[in-house]
Amino acid sequence: MSNTPKAAIVSRHETAQSSLRSYVTGFVSSLYLTLTAYVLVAHHLLPKTGLVIAIIGLAIIQFMVQLFYFLHLGREAKPRWKLLVFYFMLMVVAILVFGSLWIMSNLNYHMLPPDELKHHMRVEEGL
C-alpha cells in the first residue's frame, strides 16, 4: 500500500517531464520555422513564386508542429474535445485569413487614384 503514492508521484514526474520536453521541442521547432521564413523573405533567397510556396509550406509545417506539440492532438483518451477545439480553430483561422484578404482587396480598390479608379471601373466592371 505504501508503494502506491510513490508510484503516483513518479508517474506525475515523468508526465511533467515529458510535457516539458514536448513544449520545449515545439517551441524550438516553431522558432526555427519562423526564423527560416524570415530569412527567406528578408534576404530574397528565392524567386517570388518559390518564396510564396516556401512560406506556405513552412506555415503548414508550423501549424502541424503546434497541433502536435502544444495542443497534443491525438494523444488523449477522449480526443473528441480536442477535435472540437481543432475545428473551432480552423474556423477562426479561415475567418481571419479570408477576412484579411477581403479587407486588403477592398482597401486596394478604394485607395486607387481617381484616374486608375475610372479605368478600373470601365475595364473590370463595365461602367
C-alpha positions in Angstrom: 0.0 0.0 0.0 2.9 2.4 0.6 4.2 1.9 -2.9 1.0 3.3 -4.5 1.6 7.0 -3.6 5.3 6.7 -4.6 4.3 5.3 -8.0 1.8 8.1 -8.5 4.5 10.7 -7.7 6.9 9.1 -10.1 4.2 8.8 -12.8 3.3 12.5 -12.3 7.0 13.5 -12.5 7.5 11.5 -15.7 4.4 13.1 -17.2 5.5 16.6 -16.3 9.0 15.9 -17.7 7.5 14.5 -20.9 5.2 17.5 -21.2 8.0 20.0 -20.6 10.1 18.2 -23.2 7.2 18.4 -25.6 6.8 22.1 -25.1 10.5 22.9 -25.5 10.7 20.8 -28.6 7.6 22.6 -30.0 9.0 26.0 -29.1 12.4 25.3 -30.7 10.7 23.9 -33.8 8.4 26.9 -34.1 11.2 29.3 -33.6 13.3 27.6 -36.3 10.5 27.6 -38.8 9.7 31.3 -38.1 13.4 32.3 -38.4 13.6 30.3 -41.7 10.7 32.1 -43.1 12.1 35.5 -42.0 15.5 34.8 -43.6 13.9 33.7 -46.8 11.9 36.8 -47.1 14.4 39.3 -45.7 17.3 38.2 -48.0 15.2 37.3 -51.1 16.7 33.9 -51.3 14.1 32.5 -53.7 12.2 33.9 -56.7 8.7 35.4 -56.0 6.7 32.2 -56.8 9.2 29.9 -55.0 9.1 32.3 -52.0 5.3 32.2 -51.7 5.3 28.4 -52.0 8.1 28.1 -49.4 6.3 30.4 -46.9 3.0 28.5 -47.4 4.9 25.2 -46.8 6.6 26.5 -43.7 3.3 27.8 -42.4 1.6 24.4 -42.8 4.5 22.7 -41.1 4.4 25.1 -38.2 0.7 24.6 -38.0 1.2 20.8 -37.6 4.0 21.3 -35.1 1.8 23.5 -32.9 -1.1 21.0 -33.2 1.2 18.1 -32.1 3.4 19.7 -29.5 1.2 22.3 -27.9 -2.4 21.0 -28.3 -1.2 17.4 -28.0 -3.8 16.5 -30.6 -4.3 12.7 -30.9 -2.6 11.9 -27.6 -5.5 11.6 -25.2 -8.2 9.0 -24.2 -11.1 11.2 -25.4 -10.0 13.1 -28.4 -13.5 14.4 -29.0 -13.0 17.7 -27.1 -9.7 18.5 -28.7 -11.1 17.7 -32.1 -14.0 20.2 -31.4 -11.4 22.8 -30.4 -9.4 22.0 -33.6 -12.5 22.5 -35.8 -13.2 25.8 -34.0 -9.6 26.9 -34.5 -9.9 26.1 -38.2 -13.0 28.2 -38.5 -11.3 31.1 -36.7 -8.2 30.8 -38.9 -10.4 30.7 -42.1 -12.3 33.8 -41.0 -9.0 35.6 -40.2 -7.3 34.7 -43.5 -10.3 35.3 -45.8 -11.4 38.3 -43.9 -7.9 39.8 -44.1 -7.8 39.1 -47.9 -11.2 40.7 -48.4 -10.2 43.8 -46.4 -6.9 44.2 -48.2 -8.7 43.8 -51.6 -11.3 46.3 -50.5 -8.7 48.8 -49.3 -6.7 48.3 -52.5 -9.8 49.2 -54.6 -10.7 52.2 -52.5 -7.1 53.6 -52.4 -6.7 53.8 -56.2 -6.1 57.3 -57.6 -9.1 58.7 -59.3 -7.8 58.1 -62.9 -6.9 54.5 -62.2 -10.3 54.0 -60.4 -12.2 55.2 -63.5 -10.1 53.0 -65.7 -10.7 50.0 -63.4 -14.4 50.6 -63.3 -14.5 50.8 -67.1 -12.4 47.7 -67.7 -13.4 45.4 -64.8 -17.0 46.4 -64.0 -18.2 47.5 -67.4 -19.2 51.0 -66.3 
